[in-house]
Amino acid sequence: MALDGQLVCIFGGGGFLGRYISQQLLARGARVRIAERDPKNAMHIKPLGNLGQTQFASADVTKKDSVVRALHDCDAVINLVGILDGDFDNVHVTGARNIAEAAAEAGCKALIQISAIGADTASPSRYGRSKGEAEAAVLEAFSSAIIMRPSIVFGREDQFINRFAGLIRMLPIVPIIGSDTKFQPVFVGDVAKAVAAALETPSQYAGQIFELGGPEVITMGNLNRRIAAMIQRDRSFIEVPDFVARLMATFTGFLPGAPITSDQYKMLQKDNIVSENRRGLKAFGVAATPLASVARGWMEKYIAHGRFGTRAKAG
């Protein structure tokens, strides 16, 4: 196996995407070191590998000395660390720069930076802007780095499809913000396979930016209606007018639990789909998985009486 015995450090590897990437790497014979601020949050990764195949390290990407320690003796590194609110510059930009500089100093053979569609140093949103600046910082410090920009990533433990399914289960009337915004949801397993393939032959992808999307482009409104159909809930949907969403983001977005922040509102003003001039999953030999083909396995918990529930007309 191409990765047999190689030690790959995954910063933020205890999260949703990290679980699947670790599984792919371990299956290919790699050793994996999960770097987290609190390694206890990543212990669920250990049973995925064989004895001695998984390691853990305490690291804070904003503190370079801890990053250097985590990368000791590593062959490759993956940065999955990201936030949706908070100090974007410190976590996204400084953190990514620390990882890239430490990887170069440690002599790592490959670095994969997981970014996001919409990453742009000129983005009106702080999230998109910081992701763009992080890419630039990584490539400056580690010129052969591989940048991957996924669209919305879905899977059993995601915080996107599951969030909407939970709301649809609870609310008889469901408000939709950004109903016309387009997404290209990509299956977490496909992203993980692309990462593993990139590490098997990193020279083939060095210094390039890839955008990863699924086989379908769908609007936020249609996505909610499709989820309702999957979980057999007959619901009415109200599309929140743009000016109302803007007011909500401006005057309540800073409150805990706000339905939308000012930065999220700005991100919804642009479609989250792959660019025509960027290569994607096919470059790694990965066929995109449709949402409908895998979602049934974990969406049953939102159906009344689970898999034995009677089918209802979905709105």
N, C-alpha and C positions, 0 to 999 in steps of 0.2 A: 504494500500500500504506500502511496506517495507520501503520506503524512506519518508513517509508522515511526513512533518514537519521538517525533518533534514535540517541543513544548510550546504551547500557544497560550498566551496570557489574554484573558478576556476581561476588560474593565467594564463593570456593570453587568457581568455575566449571570448574576442571580435573578435577573428580570425575565420578563415574558419572552423576548427574542433570544436571550442568552441560553435559556433551557434548550431550545431547538438547535441552536448553533452548536452547543456543547455536545448534544446527542449525535449530530452529524460528524463532528470532529472525532469523537470517541470511537464511533463506528469505523472510522478510517484509520484507526490505530494511533492517533495523536494523543499526547498527554495534554491535559487542560489545567490551567491555573486560573481560578476565578478570583478576581480582585474587586473587593467591595469595601465600603467604609465599615460595614459590619458583616464579616464573613458568615455569621450565623444565618443570615438571610438567604444564603446560597447553598445550604446543606442538602437541599432537595436534588442538587446536581450529582452528588456523590454516587447514588445507586445506579446512575446511567452508565457508569464505566466499570471496568474491572479493577481489581485490587491494585492500588498504587497509581492508577491512571489519572486521578483527579486530585488537585491541590487547591489550597485556599490561601489568600493573602489579604491583609488589611491595607487598604490604600484609599486615599482621597485625591482625586485627580487635580484638585486645586493646590495641592502640596507636592511639589516636584520630588522631594526626597523620598516620600512614600511611593511614588510612581517608579522611581529608580530601583528601589528595593524589590518591588513587585516584578520588575522585568529581569531580574538577575537570572542569567543562563537561558533566557527564552529565545526561541527561534523566530517567533512571529507574535504579533499583537493585534487585537481587535478592540476598537473603542465603541462601546454601545451606550455610553453615558449620555443622558439627555433629560431635560426637564421641560415642562409645558408652562411653568410659571416660576418666577423668582429671578435670581441673578444670572441671566443668560450669558453675559460676557465672561463671568468668572468660571461658570461650569462648562459652557460650550467652547468658548474661545481659549481661555487660559488653560483649561483642562486638556483640550485637544493638543494645544501647543506643548504642554508638559509631556504628554504621552509620546508625541512625535519626536521631540528632542531627546527624550530618554531612550526611545527605541533606536534612534540613530547612534547614540553614544554606546548603547549596549551591543551594537552590531546585529540587530535583528534583520532577518532576510526579507520580511514582508510586514506591511501594516495595512489594515483595513479600517477606514473611518466610515462608520454608519452615519450618514447625514439624513437629509429629507428632501423630497421634491418641494421646490419653493425656496431652497437655499440660495440666497442672493445678497451680496453685500449692499445692494441698493434697495432691498425689500423694505416696504413701509412697516412691516411687523418686526418687533425686536427678536422674535423667535427666528424668522427667516433670515434676518440680517446676521444674527449671531452664528447660524449654521453656515452661511456663506463665508463669514470671516474665519470660522473654524477650518473650513476646507482649505482656505488660502494659507492659514498658519501651518496646517499639516503638510501641505505640499512644499512649503518653503523649507521646513525642517527635514522632511523625508520625501524627496522628490519622486520616489518610486511607489509612493502610497497609492492604494486603490480606494477610490471614493464611491460609495454606494448610496443612492438616494431612493429609498422606498416611498411609495405612496402609503396610504393608510394600511397598516398591517393587521390582518385578522387571523383569529385562531381561537382555540378553546378558552384560553385565559386572557383574551384581549380586553382592553378597556374602551373599545369603540362599539363593535357590534353588540357586545353584552350590555353595555350601558343603555343603548337604544332599546334593546329587547326588554330590559328591566322596566324602563319607563312605559313602554307600550303595554306591558303586562299590568301595570298599576293604574294608568290613566285612561279614562274612557274617551277623552279628547286630548290629542297629542299635538303640541305646538312644534313646528319645525322652523328652525333658524337657518338661513342660507339654503333654502329649498332648491334653488337652481344651480348651486355650486356643484361642479362635477368632480368625482373621485374615481380612482382606478384601484380598488382594494386588491392587495396582494397577500397571498397565503403565507403565513409565517414559515411553514415548511419549505416553501420555494425560496424564500430569502435565505434560509439556513443552508440549503443546498448550493445556492450561488456563492455564499461565503466560503463554504468548504471547497468548492471547485476552484475558486480564485486562489486559495492557499495552496492547492496542489500544484498549480503552475503559475506562480505570481508574476513571473517575467512577462507572461502573455498579456497581462492586464495592468502592468505597472504605469503609474502616473495618469491613469484614465478615470473619467467620471461616468458612472452608469446609473440609469434611472430604472427602478424596478416597479412594474405595475402588473396587475392581473389581466385576464382576458376581456374584462368588461369595463366600460366607462358608464357610470351611473350617477344620477343626481342625488343630492341629499334627500330630497322628497321621495323619489322612487325607491331609494334604499330603505327608508323607514317603512314604506308600504310593503316592500318585499319581506322585510323582517316580520311585519305583522302577519303576512300570509304564512311564513314559515312556522310561526308559533300559534297559528290558528286563532288569532284575536281579531274580532270585528271592531275596528276603531275608526273614529273620525279624526281627520288631520286638519290643523289650521296652519297655514303658511304665514309666519310672522313677517310683516312688511319690513323692507330694508330699513326705513327710517326709524321704526320702532326698535329693531335690533340694535341700531346705532345708538339710540338713546339709552337702551338697557346697558350696553357695553360702557357707555360714557359715565352714567350716573350710578350704576350698581356693580359694574365689573370688578371693582376693587374689594367688594365684600366677600367674605368666606362663603363658598357654595354658590356663588353667582352663576346664573345659567350661561353667561358668556362674558369673557373679559374683553377689554379694548383690543388687546393683541390678537385674540382669537377672531374677533370681528374683522380685523384687517386681513387675516389669513383667509377668511372665507370669501373675500372679494376676488380671489383668483382661483381658478380650477386647479385641483391637485392631481394632474395627469402627466404621463411621461411626455417628454419632448420628442418631436419627430427626428431630431438630429442626434439623439442619444441612444446608445445601445442598451439593451436590458437583459432580461432573463435568458433569452436565446443565446447570448454571448457566452453563457456558462453551461449551455446544454440543458437548460431547465425549461420544461413545458409549464406554462402558467395554469394554476388550478382554479376553476370557477368556485365561487362562494357556495352555490347550491350543492355542489358535489361533496362537500365536507361538513357544512354547518349543521346538518341534521343530527349529527352525533353528539353535539353539545347543546343544541337549542331546545332539546326535549324538556329541560328543566323549566322552561318558560311556558310550556303548554299545560293547560289545565289537566291534572291527573297524569302528566308525563306522557310517555309513549303510548299509553292506553287511552288517552283523551280522545273524545269524539271530535271530528273535524268540523270547524265552524267556518262560516264565510268570513274572509279577511277583507278589511276595508282598504 
